[in-house]
Amino acid sequence: MKALILAAGNGTRMQPVTRGRHKSLMPLLGLKIIERVILGAKEAGINEFVIVTGYKGKDLRGFLGNGKKYNVFISYVHNNNWEKANGISALLAKKYFKENFVLLMSDHVFDPSTLKKLQRLKLKKNECALAIDHNLKSSLDIKDTTKVMVKMGKVTNIGKHIVNYNAFDTGMFFCSPHIFKALEKTTSIGKNSLTNGVNVFVQKGNLRTFNNRGNFWADCDTYKDIKFAEKKLLASLTKAADGNISKLLNRKVSTFMTKFLIHTPLTPNIISFIIPFLAIFTFFILAKGGYPWFVFGGLMIQLLSIVDGIDGELSRLKFMGTNWGKWIDPILDRYVDAIVIAGMAYGYWIITGNNFILPIAIFVLLADILQDYMSSKFAVITGVKLKTRDVSFKRDARLLLLALGAITNQILIAFIVFIVISQYKVVNRFIAAKRITEERVSSKIQHV
């Protein structure tokens, strides 16, 4: 799949802060805006790009090069009439596209998952599709945002100045080459914008829509738009799998820290390996036992829980995610948990001399490992996710419980509560696993 990126305009509204630069070369959380467009598309499976340049085209080509530094291939088309509307820019790239392709704007950033799903649509040869957002609070400058009226999955009206609308244009199109015939028709009569060409599809009922469903996107036309995009992008880092503590507390702090770390050379893997060293430091604080060390140690445990989210946030923001990183991260988490539990147990033993804490600590460690092992192992064996209806006790909640146990000097009680909740979940998973496997066997028998 190829992508066409329109980057010819001079970004008049951004001129006060660009200082002669192309607006898509403005920074947005550690990367240039156009880098986010290219890397987002790459993550969605696109490796070949055609970029239409105009204003400051030489600067843009000089910065991006042939795409080698992004492991993609970039070709360029220059629009000498870049002062005119963007439909002319799109038409100039006609010869590069003989099959369906993605059409993107150099100043619209997005969640790669939306683009990945948009490409899966099966278009007829005279159709195009537009990713739209029904959230009418998702744009900062509604007046300058392209608006869309959607009915029955089709666009019935589109434009910046339409009165009745129920969605926004996110700047992501999936097009058949028929778009160039439409642009030839409209530009020949002086209607030079992309919207003019798209309206040819609208009039024939051939502009389909794909619902963005609240995923991140932003149009960066002004400096205020960029700051708004930063907030939206940081907010989008919260994952559906996050526990309640992460959503309410951890992510708020970790994204604040990530906002500054994104401008440093630190990589996600470096952060992942720093955390165990912080855990070792926490071990020695807890191992001293008693006040104020347990308080400091408890605060460090919660800090470890917060910092644990930074490597993933950096990975998503910098498009640096790897399968190796995804694999090593939970392994390092187990090391961190073991170090913290050992420090708490040793500190408690130092001040009480109660040997009972040692076997209890071992059971806490086993319970911690079983939390994730049971579900992941079941999924590997059966290919089915192990779903249970019980209390949420994810890693963020487990570490908070340990932190509170240390801060309040109630480590034994915290350990016991940890074990009780964990074993309750283990029993529920045993029951759920048994039920699911029996249902699968029964289903196979019925189909024989």
C-alpha positions in Angstrom: 0.0 0.0 0.0 1.2 3.5 -0.9 0.4 6.8 0.7 0.1 10.3 -0.8 1.0 13.1 1.6 0.0 16.7 0.7 2.6 19.1 2.0 2.7 22.0 -0.5 0.9 24.8 1.4 2.7 27.6 3.3 0.7 27.3 6.5 -0.3 31.0 6.7 -1.9 30.6 10.2 1.3 29.1 11.6 3.6 31.7 10.1 4.0 33.7 13.4 5.8 30.8 15.0 7.3 28.9 12.1 9.9 31.6 11.4 10.2 30.6 7.8 10.1 26.9 8.4 7.6 24.5 6.8 4.8 24.1 9.3 5.0 20.3 9.2 8.6 20.6 10.5 7.3 22.1 13.7 8.0 19.8 16.7 5.3 17.8 18.4 6.4 15.8 21.5 9.9 15.0 20.3 9.2 14.5 16.6 8.3 16.8 13.7 4.6 16.8 12.7 5.4 15.2 9.3 7.5 12.5 11.0 4.5 11.6 13.1 2.5 11.3 9.9 5.0 9.1 8.2 5.8 6.9 11.2 2.1 6.6 12.0 1.4 5.4 8.5 4.4 3.0 8.6 3.0 1.5 11.8 -0.2 1.0 9.9 1.7 -1.0 7.3 2.6 1.6 4.7 6.2 1.7 3.5 6.1 3.8 0.3 5.2 7.5 0.2 4.7 10.2 -2.4 5.0 13.7 -0.9 3.8 16.7 -2.8 5.9 19.7 -1.9 5.7 23.4 -2.7 6.4 26.1 -0.1 9.8 25.4 1.4 9.9 22.1 -0.5 13.7 22.0 -0.6 13.8 22.2 3.2 11.2 19.4 3.5 13.1 17.1 1.1 16.4 17.9 2.8 15.0 16.9 6.2 13.2 13.7 5.2 15.5 12.6 2.4 14.6 9.4 0.6 13.0 7.9 3.7 16.0 5.6 4.6 16.3 6.9 8.1 12.6 5.8 8.7 13.0 2.5 6.8 10.5 3.6 4.2 10.8 4.9 0.6 9.8 8.5 -0.2 9.3 10.0 -3.7 8.6 13.7 -4.3 6.4 15.7 -6.6 6.9 19.5 -6.6 3.9 21.8 -7.1 5.0 25.2 -8.6 1.5 26.5 -8.1 1.5 25.7 -4.3 -0.3 29.0 -3.6 -3.5 27.5 -5.1 -5.7 25.0 -3.3 -4.6 21.4 -2.4 -6.6 19.6 -5.1 -3.9 20.6 -7.6 -1.2 19.1 -5.4 -3.1 15.8 -5.2 -3.7 15.7 -9.0 0.0 16.1 -9.7 0.7 12.7 -8.1 -1.6 10.9 -10.4 1.0 8.8 -12.3 2.2 7.2 -9.0 -1.1 5.6 -8.1 -2.7 2.9 -10.2 -4.3 1.0 -7.3 -6.1 2.0 -4.1 -4.0 4.3 -1.8 -4.1 6.3 1.4 -4.3 10.1 1.2 -2.9 12.0 4.1 -2.3 15.6 5.1 1.2 16.7 6.3 -0.3 18.6 9.3 -2.8 15.9 10.5 -1.5 13.4 13.1 -3.5 10.3 14.0 -3.7 7.0 15.7 -2.1 4.3 13.4 -4.9 1.8 14.4 -7.5 4.0 12.6 -5.4 4.0 9.4 -4.8 0.3 9.6 -8.5 -0.4 9.8 -9.4 2.2 7.1 -7.2 0.3 4.6 -9.2 -2.9 5.1 -12.3 -1.4 3.5 -13.2 -3.0 0.2 -13.7 -0.1 -2.2 -15.4 -0.1 -5.5 -13.5 1.4 -8.3 -15.5 4.6 -8.1 -15.5 5.0 -4.3 -13.3 6.6 -1.7 -13.6 6.5 2.1 -13.0 9.1 4.8 -12.1 8.6 8.5 -14.5 10.7 10.5 -14.9 11.6 14.1 -18.3 12.1 15.6 -16.9 13.7 18.8 -17.6 17.4 18.1 -15.3 18.4 21.0 -12.2 16.8 19.4 -11.2 20.0 17.5 -9.9 23.2 19.0 -10.8 25.5 16.1 -14.2 24.3 14.9 -14.5 27.3 12.5 -11.5 26.1 10.4 -12.2 22.4 10.7 -13.7 20.5 7.7 -17.1 19.4 8.8 -19.0 16.4 7.5 -22.7 15.3 7.5 -22.9 11.5 7.6 -26.0 9.5 6.9 -26.1 5.7 6.7 -22.3 5.4 6.5 -22.1 7.9 3.6 -21.0 11.5 3.5 -23.9 13.7 2.3 -22.2 17.0 2.7 -18.6 18.2 3.5 -16.9 21.5 3.9 -15.5 24.0 6.4 -18.6 26.3 6.3 -21.5 23.9 6.2 -24.2 24.6 8.8 -25.5 21.1 9.5 -22.9 18.5 10.4 -22.4 15.5 12.8 -18.7 14.7 12.4 -15.3 16.1 11.5 -13.0 15.2 8.7 -9.8 13.7 10.3 -7.7 14.1 7.2 -7.3 10.4 6.4 -8.7 9.1 3.1 -8.6 5.7 1.5 -9.0 6.4 -2.2 -9.4 4.6 -5.5 -7.5 6.1 -8.5 -10.9 7.4 -9.5 -10.2 10.4 -7.3 -7.9 11.8 -10.0 -10.7 11.8 -12.5 -12.8 13.8 -10.1 -10.0 16.3 -9.5 -9.4 16.7 -13.2 -13.1 17.5 -13.6 -13.2 20.1 -10.8 -9.8 21.8 -11.4 -10.7 22.2 -15.0 -13.4 24.7 -14.0 -11.3 26.5 -11.4 -12.5 24.5 -8.3 -9.0 23.6 -7.0 -9.5 22.3 -3.5 -9.4 18.6 -2.5 -12.9 19.1 -1.0 -14.2 20.1 -4.4 -13.0 16.8 -5.9 -14.3 14.9 -2.9 -17.7 16.5 -3.4 -17.9 14.7 -6.8 -18.0 11.4 -4.8 -20.5 12.9 -2.3 -22.9 13.9 -5.0 -23.0 10.3 -6.3 -23.2 8.8 -2.9 -19.7 7.2 -3.3 -17.8 8.7 -0.3 -18.0 6.1 2.5 -17.0 6.8 6.1 -15.0 5.0 8.7 -15.7 5.9 12.3 -12.6 6.9 14.2 -14.4 5.9 17.4 -12.6 8.4 19.7 -9.0 7.5 18.6 -6.5 10.2 18.7 -6.2 12.7 15.7 -5.3 16.3 15.5 -5.1 19.0 12.8 -2.1 21.2 13.5 -2.9 24.5 11.7 -1.7 26.9 14.5 0.6 26.9 17.4 -2.4 26.5 19.7 -3.4 23.5 17.7 0.0 21.9 18.3 -0.4 22.4 22.1 -3.9 21.0 21.9 -2.6 18.1 20.0 0.1 17.5 22.7 -2.6 17.2 25.3 -4.7 14.9 23.2 -1.7 12.7 22.3 -0.6 12.4 26.0 -4.2 11.6 27.0 -4.3 8.9 24.4 -1.5 7.0 26.0 -3.9 5.5 28.6 -4.5 1.9 27.6 -7.7 -0.1 27.8 -5.8 -2.7 29.8 -4.8 -0.1 32.5 -6.0 -0.8 36.0 -8.1 1.8 37.9 -5.1 3.1 39.9 -3.2 3.7 36.6 -6.1 5.6 35.1 -6.8 7.7 38.2 -3.2 8.4 39.3 -0.3 6.7 37.6 -0.9 7.8 34.1 -1.4 11.4 35.1 2.0 11.5 36.7 3.9 9.3 34.2 2.6 11.3 31.2 3.7 14.5 32.9 7.2 13.0 33.3 7.2 11.6 29.7 6.4 15.0 28.3 9.9 16.1 29.4 11.7 12.8 28.9 10.6 12.7 25.2 13.1 15.4 24.5 16.0 13.4 25.9 18.1 10.6 24.2 16.4 8.1 26.6 14.8 5.1 24.8 12.0 2.9 26.1 14.5 0.0 26.7 16.8 2.2 28.7 13.9 3.2 31.0 12.9 -0.5 31.3 16.3 -1.4 32.6 16.6 1.6 34.9 13.5 0.6 36.8 15.1 -2.7 38.3 18.0 -0.5 39.6 15.5 1.8 41.2 13.9 -1.4 42.7 17.3 -2.4 44.2 17.7 1.0 45.7 14.2 0.6 47.2 15.2 -2.8 48.6 18.0 -1.3 50.6 15.7 1.4 52.0 13.0 -1.1 53.0 15.7 -3.5 54.4 16.6 -1.0 57.0 13.2 -1.5 58.7 11.1 0.7 60.8 10.3 4.5 60.6 11.1 6.5 58.4 12.6 3.9 56.1 9.3 2.1 55.5 7.6 5.4 54.6 10.4 6.2 52.1 10.3 2.7 50.8 6.5 2.7 50.4 6.7 6.0 48.4 9.5 4.4 46.2 7.2 1.4 45.5 4.5 3.7 44.2 7.1 5.7 42.2 8.2 2.4 40.6 4.5 1.7 39.7 4.3 5.2 38.1 7.6 5.0 36.3 6.7 1.6 34.9 4.4 3.3 32.4 7.0 5.6 31.0 8.8 3.1 28.8 5.5 2.2 27.1 4.6 5.8 26.7 8.0 6.7 25.1 7.6 3.7 22.9 4.3 4.8 21.5 5.3 8.5 21.2 8.5 7.8 19.4 7.2 4.8 17.4 10.0 2.7 18.9 8.0 -0.4 20.0 9.6 -3.8 19.3 8.5 -7.3 20.0 11.6 -7.8 22.1 10.7 -4.8 24.2 7.1 -6.1 24.7 8.6 -9.5 25.8 11.3 -8.2 28.1 9.1 -5.6 29.9 6.9 -8.1 31.9 9.9 -10.2 32.8 11.6 -7.1 34.3 8.4 -6.3 36.1 8.6 -9.7 37.9 12.2 -8.9 38.9 11.1 -5.6 40.3 8.2 -7.1 42.2 10.4 -9.8 43.7 13.0 -7.3 44.8 10.3 -5.1 46.5 8.7 -8.0 48.3 12.0 -9.3 49.5 13.0 -5.9 50.8 9.7 -5.5 52.7 10.0 -9.0 54.2 13.6 -8.5 55.3 12.9 -5.1 56.8 9.9 -6.5 58.7 12.0 -9.5 59.9 14.8 -7.1 61.1 12.6 -5.2 63.4 10.3 -8.0 64.6 12.4 -11.2 64.3 9.2 -12.9 63.2 10.3 -15.8 60.9 6.7 -16.3 59.7 7.1 -13.3 57.3 9.5 -15.4 55.2 7.1 -18.1 54.0 4.4 -15.5 53.7 6.6 -13.4 51.4 7.2 -16.5 49.2 3.5 -17.0 48.8 3.1 -13.3 47.9 5.7 -13.7 45.2 4.1 -16.8 43.8 0.7 -15.1 43.8 2.2 -12.1 42.0 3.6 -14.4 39.3 0.4 -16.4 38.9 -1.6 -13.2 38.3 -0.4 -12.9 34.7 1.0 -16.4 34.1 -2.4 -18.2 34.3 -4.1 -16.0 31.7 -1.2 -15.8 29.3 -0.5 -19.6 29.4 -4.2 -20.4 28.9 -4.3 -18.1 25.8 -1.1 -19.8 24.4 -2.6 -23.3 24.8 -6.2 -22.6 23.7 -6.0 -19.4 21.7 -8.8 -18.1 23.9 -8.7 -15.2 26.4 -9.4 -16.3 29.9 -12.2 -14.1 31.2 -13.4 -14.0 34.8 -15.8 -11.9 36.7 -14.0 -10.9 39.9 -12.3 -8.0 41.6 -9.7 -6.1 39.6 -6.2 -6.7 41.1 -3.8 -5.6 38.4 -0.2 -4.8 39.0 -1.0 -1.1 39.7 -3.3 -2.2 42.5 -0.9 -4.8 43.8 2.0 -2.3 44.1 -0.3 0.3 45.8 -1.3 -2.3 48.4 2.4 -3.1 49.1 3.2 0.6 49.2 0.5 1.3 51.7 1.6 -1.7 53.8 5.1 -0.3 54.0 4.0 3.3 54.7 1.6 2.3 57.5 4.1 -0.3 58.9 1.5 -3.1 58.3 3.5 -5.3 56.0 2.3 -8.6 57.3 -1.3 -7.5 57.0 -0.6 -6.2 53.4 1.0 -9.5 52.5 -2.0 -11.5 53.8 -4.5 -9.3 52.0 -2.4 -9.7 48.9 -2.5 -13.5 49.2 -6.3 -13.7 49.9 -7.2 -11.5 46.9 -4.8 -13.3 44.6 -5.9 -16.8 45.6 -9.6 -15.8 45.2 -8.7 -14.8 41.6 -6.7 -18.0 41.1 -9.7 -20.1 42.1 -12.0 -18.1 39.8 -9.6 -18.7 36.9 -9.4 -22.4 37.6 -13.2 -22.5 37.4 -13.4 -20.3 34.2 -10.6 -22.4 32.5 -12.5 -25.6 33.2 -15.8 -24.2 31.9 -14.2 -22.8 28.7 -12.4 -26.0 27.9 -15.5 -28.1 28.5 -17.5 -25.8 26.3 -14.9 -26.1 23.5 -14.9 -29.9 23.7 -18.7 -30.0 23.7 -18.8 -27.7 20.7 -16.4 -29.9 18.7 -18.4 -33.0 19.5 -21.6 -31.3 18.2 -19.9 -30.4 14.9 -18.6 -34.0 14.3 
